[in-house]
C-alpha cells in the first residue's frame, strides 16, 4: 500500500492534494511568512518531481505556468508525487524585486544554512523540504527586467544523458549547455543527486503567452517521459512536437555607441556572419551606427529597452561550436511573438 507523503509535519494521503505552508520567518510587523507548496500525491507509485518559480521575485511567467498546470492535473491523474512551488522568493515577489530584502540573490545562496542570512535560510528550507525529496526538478525563469528570452532549457546535457532526454522531452525551442554556477539551485541539486532543468522564457514583470504555453506543454512532456502521466490513445505528446536546437555557447552583442537601438530582429531569428541586425543612432545627429552579427547562430535573447549606452547588451546570440559551419539554425526556430544563470559578460 502506498504510504502518505509527509512534508512540513503534515501527511498527504495517496490520491490527495494539499497546500502545505512551510514557515520561513516573520516580518517586522509580526506578520508570518511561509513557503506554500502544492502537494499532489498520486494514488499510484512513481517518481517525485518538483516545479518551482520566482526564485527571482520579478520573474512572473513561471507563477502563471504553475497555476495553469495545476488546473489540468489531479492526484488521481498522476503516478508518483508532484510538488509545485509557485513563488519561492516570497519577499522579492511582494516587492516586485529580483532579490531578497538584503539584496542577496537567492539563486546564489544554495545550499544555504539553517542559521545563516535570510537567503541562506530560505535556500536551506527549499533544498531540504522540496529538492531532496525529489528525483527531478524544473525551475522556471524569465530574462532579467528589460530583456526577453526565447523559450529554452538550460542544463548540462553533454555529461548527463538523462538530463538531455528530459530536456528534449520538454520540447523548448532551444536547449543550451549551461554550466551549474556556484551557489545556484542546479549545482546544489546536483550535489544531492537531483537532476534539474532550468526553463527560460519571456521577460521580468510581464506575462508572455508564448512562453507560458511552452512552459505548460514542456512540463507535461517531461511528466510523460518520466511515466508520471498516462497518455490517452491518439494524443500527441507535447514534448515531441519538435526537437530542440542544441547549442553550447552564447554571447551578448553589445552596443557600439550610446543612443537609440532600432532592430527588426526577433528572438528565434537565425543570423549569419556580417548580417546587419540593427542600428544605433542618437536623437540629435543624422548618423546611424550599424550593428552586425559577429557569428552564425540564433537570437535567444534581446533587450526590450531601445535607449542604450555604449556597451549595453543588445542581442544574445547562441550557437553550437561543433556545427557552426553546418546545418542552418533557421530550420527549427519559429518564434511567434536573465535567466537563472544570467551572465553579464
C-alpha positions, 0 to 999 in steps of 0.5 A: 500500500502506498504510504502518505507523503509527509512534508512540513509535519503534515501527511498527504494521503495517496490520491490527495492534494494539499497546500502545505505552508512551510514557515520561513520567518516573520516580518517586522510587523509580526506578520508570518511568512511561509513557503506554500507548496502544492502537494499532489500525491498520486494514488499510484507509485512513481517518481517525485518531481518538483516545479518551482518559480520566482526564485527571482521575485520579478520573474512572473511567467513561471507563477502563471505556468504553475497555476495553469498546470495545476488546473489540468492535473489531479492526484488521481491523474498522476503516478508518483508525487508532484510538488509545485512551488509557485513563488519561492522568493516570497519577499522579492515577489511582494516587492516586485524585486529580483532579490531578497530584502538584503539584496542577496540573490537567492539563486546564489545562496544554495545550499544555504544554512539553517542559521545563516542570512535570510537567503541562506535560510530560505535556500536551506528550507527549499533544498531540504523540504522540496529538492531532496525529496525529489528525483527531478526538478524544473525551475522556471525563469524569465530574462532579467527586467528589460530583456526577453528570452526565447523559450529554452532549457538550460542544463548540462546535457553533454555529461548527463544523458538523462538530463538531455532526454528530459530536456528534449522531452520538454520540447523548448525551442532551444536547449543550451549547455549551461554550466551549474554556477556556484551557489545556484539551485542546479549545482546544489541539486546536483550535489544531492543527486537531483537532476534539474532543468532550468526553463527560460522564457519571456521577460521580468514583470510581464506575462508572455503567452508564448512562453507560458504555453511552452512552459505548460506543454514542456512540463507535461512532456517531461511528466510523460517521459518520466511515466508520471502521466498516462497518455490517452490513445491518439494524443500527441505528446507535447514534448515531441512536437519538435526537437530542440536546437542544441547549442553550447555557447552564447554571447551578448552583442553589445552596443557600439555607441550610446543612443537609440537601438532600432532592430527588426530582429526577433528572438528565434531569428537565425543570423549569419556572419556580417548580417546587419541586425540593427542600428544605433543612432542618437536623437540629435545627429543624422548618423546611424551606427550599424550593428552586425552579427559577429557569428552564425547562430540564433537570437535567444535573447534581446533587450526590450529597452531601445535607449542604450549606452555604449556597451549595453547588451543588445542581442544574445546570440547562441550557437553550437561550436561543433556545427557552426559551419553546418546545418542552418539554425533557421530550420527549427526556430519559429518564434511567434511573438536573465535567466537563472544563470544570467551572465553579464559578460 
